[in-house]
């Protein structure tokens, strides 16, 4: 990590008490963030697949993955703005990939806006390859790249 100090994030499974901090991070990062009640419902269904990163006991990022059979989806991923470009996001992504592999997934996919160059960069650096482009993935004016990556069995 390219930091002025040697602080390292701590990764753990999300807890219900993290929902407020995750909702705040959603509002910071996304123009159409998930609302707290939506996050709560996602937690009820997929809480055991939700990874959070902490630095100095503060939630700094999260990755929600969905695993079914041998496939996984990076459903949502965010890192606190001031910590970007310091290796924290890549470390979180690598840990999420590892968790999916350990859960038996052989492939991980994700979608990303074509204008989100920082996300495209981190996903490409983590060996995700674009496999399809949809100009209306989530509806009119909502283009997305679909990217996938093969996972090693753990």
Long-range contacts (C-beta under 8 A, 24 or more apart in sequence): 1-86, 1-87, 1-88, 1-91, 2-85, 2-86, 2-87, 3-86, 3-87, 7-55, 7-56, 8-55, 8-91, 9-53, 9-54, 9-55, 9-60, 9-61, 9-88, 9-91, 9-92, 10-53, 10-54, 10-55, 11-51, 11-52, 11-53, 11-54, 11-91, 11-92, 11-95, 12-51, 12-52, 12-54, 13-47, 13-48, 13-50, 13-51, 13-52, 14-43, 14-47, 14-50, 14-51, 14-52, 14-62, 16-40, 16-43, 16-47, 18-52, 18-59, 18-62, 19-43, 21-58, 21-59, 22-52, 22-59, 22-62, 25-59, 25-61, 25-62, 25-78, 25-80, 26-76, 26-78, 28-78, 28-80, 28-81, 29-78, 29-79, 29-81, 30-78, 34-76, 42-75, 46-75, 49-99, 49-103, 51-92, 51-95, 51-96, 51-99, 53-79, 53-88, 53-91, 53-92, 53-95, 55-83, 55-88, 60-88, 61-88, 61-89, 61-92, 62-92, 63-92, 63-93, 63-95, 63-96, 65-96, 65-99, 65-100, 65-108, 67-100, 67-103, 67-104, 67-105, 69-104, 70-104, 70-105, 70-106, 70-107, 71-105, 71-106, 71-107, 71-108, 71-109, 72-100, 72-103, 72-105, 72-107, 72-108, 72-109, 72-151, 73-108, 73-109, 73-110, 74-108, 74-109, 74-110, 77-110, 77-119, 84-118, 85-118, 89-122, 90-122, 90-125, 90-126, 93-122, 93-123, 93-126, 94-126, 97-126, 97-149, 97-151, 98-154, 100-151, 101-151, 101-152, 101-153, 101-154, 102-154, 104-153, 105-151, 106-150, 106-151, 106-153, 107-148, 107-149, 107-150, 107-151, 108-148, 108-149, 108-151, 109-146, 109-147, 109-148, 109-149, 110-146, 110-147, 110-148, 111-137, 111-144, 111-145, 111-146, 111-147, 112-144, 112-145, 112-147, 113-143, 113-144, 113-145, 114-143, 114-144, 114-145, 120-145, 123-147
